[in-house]
Amino acid sequence: MSRTRILKYGLVIAMSVIVARLFVIQILQHGSWVAKADAEHIVQNTIVADRGEIYMMDNDAPVKVVMNRAVWTVIVDPMTANEEKVATVISAAAPDKMVAKWDDVFKDRTRRYYVVARNVERKEVQKMKEAALVGVYYQEGNARVYAEGEMASSLLGFVNADGKGQYGVEGALNDDLSGKNGLLKTVTDVNNVALSIGDNNVRVPAENGKNIVLSIDRTLQNRIEKKMAEYLSTSKAGHASAVVMEPSSGKILAMATLPNYNPADYGRVSSASVYQNQITEVAYEPASICKTFAFAAAIEEGVMTPGTTYYNSGSITVDGWPIKNAYSGQLGTITMQTALNYSLNTGSMTALMLLGGSGSEITQAGREKLYDYYYNHFGLGQATGIELYEATGLIVGPNDGYGLNSRYANMTFGQNINLTPIQVAAAFSALVNGGHYYAPTVVAGEMTEDGKFVAKEQKGPVRDVVSEETSATMREMIWGTRGLQRTYGIDRPGYYIGGKTGTAQGIKNGAYTFDETTGSYIGFGGTEGELPEYVIMVKIWEEGRTLEGTADALPLFNVLSNVTIDELRIRPKE
């Protein structure tokens, strides 16, 4: 074969290979090569949505308590950046904001996007910009500013380094607060300079998060926390929580747990347990506070009045076990009012017996009625629907398990039952406000971007739990328990205040113990002759310590009750 012919055939083969390759590139792999070209010339950035800010109420006007400040995320394009210069400048400008190692950043030069620093301050970004770094981008975002410092930290929560809300309002309402990020996609030339033309330029605006207004009274919250801190400083307890609720609407006016923390420096805590909102997230045995609900059930069913009598021997044997009173006095024939005044377990167990149609034994019918009132009427042992993370607690059914009669006997005085303080406060509010259950709420509305407050539609009661007559009777009974507080001038004249103590035993090795107890107190207050204007529940505890409802929680309630009267400007009866 001639040399010319060989050259001719070789040329044909070469052309065929080129044509075939072009076919593959231009037809079969068209999308892939276009994407690679775009990667060389298109810079894509996220337009970060402004996180919604949080307000509290102050004299009926929303006041900002959580706001934003501008910070930047620094992004490097490894393909175009000068490794040595970029690493030197950025590391020197913001050494404590670095989130990447430079060896990792430039390991793969085909990458176009690598986050190297977060939460960089304005002055730090300015130093970087002055160095005119090629292949470095600055994405503006925001960081949280908690204007009130540690105040209401367990209620508010915090935002982590990734910009996601954690705990409290920040966590539970993160979706509303976060908004929706936008997108900016820009075509650039070979020198990475943005071009103003091109179909690939895209701008999708960000949707900012909602500005949420809480029902919390800022001044009341502040004073409540200060008084709690003062009280703890002279107490053998190290922890306390309190919630103030408006019983006529379910609005939460204050919610505090101490010790608290600084949400802006959330990592500096001794234990992650301080992040928990004790009012909504932690269920416990509230003890004798529950006697008010057992008594109300018996009164509503028409089987008991405050004047109903029974013989108090100091204990009642149930399922072969004697269940005793914590207080050893008032033996003999006494009224149910006396039983409530002295928080006698025999009194609440008698109410359960009467519910079942017997004055001497606990019956299945009694258990079922008590469960119906606790769970279905008062909403105990289930989520309340408040706009926060919350535990459901636990109430065992009337015919589930074993030792049912002894279990339900204990449930009448708040043991063998797990409830959150918010459940108890909402149920107690319904008990004293005329019998109407309102779902507790901590959100008052929203603040529009042009500064207008849009109040949330106020919902009516979810259900009626008892009649107005039963509610009035229970108010009088609970008012009666504070006889000594009036006798010694602790309750101010012209105000109508009632409440109930609770001392819950701790559990060690599966058994109840008095070596560690939690003290609780719940009460209402307002102008004498009118419906209550506030309900306050307090809880006080410390590991390895014995805290009581009467000795420890009641005095704290008294302090917070007076603060609430003053801050809400509740006038005494004239």
Order of alpha helices (4+ residues) and beta strands (2+ residues): alpha-alpha-beta-beta-beta-alpha-alpha-beta-alpha-beta-alpha-beta-beta-alpha-alpha-beta-beta-beta-alpha-beta-beta-alpha-beta-beta-beta-beta-alpha-alpha-alpha-alpha-alpha-beta-beta-beta-beta-alpha-alpha-beta-beta-beta-alpha
